């Protein structure tokens, strides 16, 4: 779960077991791992629940640009109206590096994994202590493995998008009220055994 919303396949590089999360680590404000027994508010999860909370955006304008061995990222936060926003975007560039390597030393095999994710959250305080937030998470992966004369090539694309609002009622000693409407979709297109696509 992310900010109260259950996610579907929030992983990158799914053709390789999904080793990378679609959630940028700099967004995380805290996480709780529940194994075995957990409250009924978490639904019908089988083995356990990883409940991730993004950090609260501040009204101070900030921006961050990052680069490492696998990806580049940009994150920003600041004021919007009476509230604040939090934004992050990442793009893996393994495919770009491999393209440069191929230009220097040509090979009969193409290997092009690519991934992108974008997260946005806007928080707005309401009268009486109630809170409203609107969040969106988008992730896309494509992968191409193409070797001349090999029938086990792979051409795949995965896309996952989710947008949700979270309204939390005013603090109360008796009743906590929370409403989370959402809309989203997930697609997977995996093709094997086609050459030179």
C-alpha positions as a printed Julia matrix, in Angstrom:
197×3 Matrix{Float64}:
   0.0     0.0     0.0
   1.04    3.57   -0.66
  -0.63    6.38    1.3
  -3.62    4.17    2.07
  -4.03    2.81   -1.48
  -3.38   -0.81   -2.46
  -0.99   -0.98   -5.42
  -0.89   -3.5    -8.25
   2.57   -4.72   -9.41
   4.5    -1.58   -8.38
   7.8    -2.96   -9.69
  10.19   -2.28  -12.56
  12.04   -4.83  -14.73
   9.25   -7.37  -14.38
  10.81   -9.7   -16.97
  13.7   -10.08  -14.51
  11.64  -10.7   -11.36
  10.75   -7.06  -10.6
  13.86   -6.15   -8.54
  13.19   -2.39   -8.46
  10.3    -0.56   -6.79
   8.22    1.93   -8.8
   8.33    4.23   -5.75
  11.24    6.68   -5.63
  13.0     6.21   -2.22
  13.29    9.96   -1.57
   9.47   10.12   -1.38
   9.21    7.68    1.52
   8.48    9.16    4.93
   7.94    5.85    6.71
   6.85    2.24    6.25
   5.29   -0.52    8.34
   5.7    -4.22    7.55
   2.92   -6.42    8.94
   3.4   -10.2     8.77
   0.73  -12.71    9.69
  -1.74  -10.79   11.86
  -2.9    -7.33   10.81
  -6.05   -5.21   11.26
  -9.06   -5.85    8.99
  -8.61   -2.37    7.48
  -5.86   -3.91    5.34
  -8.35   -6.17    3.55
  -7.72   -9.74    2.46
  -3.94   -9.68    2.04
  -2.5   -13.18    2.3
   1.1   -13.23    3.55
   1.47   -9.7     4.84
   1.3    -5.99    4.15
   3.95   -3.37    3.41
   2.31   -0.04    4.21
   4.37    2.84    2.79
   3.73    6.49    3.65
   5.14    9.26    1.52
   6.55   12.2     3.38
   4.48   15.32    3.84
   5.38   18.02    1.34
   6.53   21.33    2.74
   5.61   24.8     1.48
   9.29   25.57    1.09
  10.34   25.36   -2.56
  12.87   22.59   -3.1
  14.2    20.63   -6.07
  16.55   17.66   -6.33
  18.28   16.16   -9.36
  19.9    12.75   -8.97
  21.97   10.41  -11.12
  23.29    6.94  -10.34
  24.4     3.8   -12.19
  20.86    2.8   -13.23
  18.69    5.92  -13.4
  18.23    9.66  -13.35
  15.6    11.33  -11.19
  14.06   14.72  -10.48
  12.04   15.62   -7.39
  10.41   18.87   -6.29
   8.06   20.21   -3.63
   6.56   23.54   -2.7
   3.36   25.52   -2.12
   0.19   25.22   -4.17
  -2.8    27.27   -3.0
  -3.19   26.75    0.75
  -1.5    23.36    0.5
   1.69   21.83   -0.86
   2.77   19.45   -3.61
   5.32   16.65   -3.9
   6.57   15.45   -7.31
   9.13   12.9    -8.48
  10.03   11.42  -11.87
  12.61    8.76  -12.74
  13.94    7.32  -15.99
  16.2     4.28  -16.15
  18.9     4.65  -18.77
  20.35    1.17  -19.09
  19.03    1.11  -22.68
  20.87    4.35  -23.5
  24.17    3.05  -22.12
  23.8    -0.21  -24.06
  23.03    1.78  -27.22
  26.33    3.65  -26.83
  28.17    0.37  -26.23
  26.59   -1.08  -29.4
  27.68    1.98  -31.39
  31.28    1.47  -30.21
  31.33   -2.32  -30.44
  28.45   -3.66  -32.61
  26.77   -6.89  -31.51
  24.25   -9.24  -33.1
  22.06   -8.93  -29.97
  19.91   -6.04  -28.82
  19.17   -5.76  -25.11
  17.05   -2.7   -24.25
  15.37   -2.58  -20.8
  13.74    0.81  -20.11
  11.61    2.06  -17.22
   9.95    5.29  -16.14
   7.82    6.34  -13.17
   6.1     9.57  -12.1
   4.54   10.34   -8.72
   2.55   13.43   -7.72
   0.79   14.34   -4.47
  -1.07   17.48   -3.49
  -2.14   17.98    0.13
  -4.69   20.57    1.15
  -5.89   21.36    4.7
  -9.63   21.73    5.23
 -11.75   23.44    7.87
 -12.01   21.73   11.24
  -8.76   19.79   10.88
  -9.88   17.58    7.97
  -7.31   16.83    5.26
  -7.57   16.18    1.53
  -4.81   14.75   -0.63
  -4.77   13.73   -4.29
  -2.05   11.34   -5.44
  -1.05    9.75   -8.73
   1.5     7.03   -9.58
   2.42    6.08  -13.14
   4.96    3.41  -14.13
   5.99    2.06  -17.53
   8.49   -0.63  -18.54
   9.58   -1.84  -21.96
  12.11   -4.53  -22.75
  13.6    -5.82  -25.97
  15.89   -8.82  -26.29
  16.55   -9.53  -29.95
  19.3   -11.81  -31.2
  19.64  -12.78  -34.85
  18.74  -16.44  -35.38
  17.28  -16.87  -31.87
  13.63  -17.87  -31.57
  13.41  -16.96  -27.88
  13.43  -13.19  -28.3
  11.39  -10.97  -26.03
   9.48   -7.78  -26.69
   7.41   -6.6   -23.72
   5.67   -3.55  -22.3
   4.08   -3.02  -18.88
   2.09    0.04  -17.85
   0.47    0.83  -14.51
  -1.4     4.0   -13.56
  -3.34    4.88  -10.42
  -4.88    8.14   -9.21
  -6.64    8.45   -5.85
  -7.99   11.04   -3.46
  -7.85   10.61    0.3
 -10.17   12.55    2.58
  -9.56   12.23    6.31
 -12.2    13.65    8.58
 -11.51   15.98   11.52
  -9.74   14.36   14.48
 -12.25   12.73   16.78
 -11.92   10.75   19.98
 -14.75    8.42   18.91
 -14.71    7.88   15.16
 -12.02    8.09   12.47
 -13.44    8.61    8.98
 -11.47    8.16    5.77
 -12.7     8.05    2.16
 -10.48    6.95   -0.76
 -12.02    7.07   -4.27
  -9.63    5.94   -7.03
  -9.27    5.15  -10.73
  -6.5     3.2   -12.44
  -5.45    0.62  -14.98
  -2.67   -1.91  -15.62
  -1.63   -3.45  -18.93
   0.92   -6.07  -19.93
   1.98   -6.96  -23.47
   4.55   -9.73  -23.59
   5.59  -11.22  -26.92
   8.11  -14.02  -27.34
   9.5   -15.81  -30.4
   9.4   -12.9   -32.86
  12.58  -11.78  -34.59
  13.6    -8.32  -35.76
  10.62   -6.35  -34.37
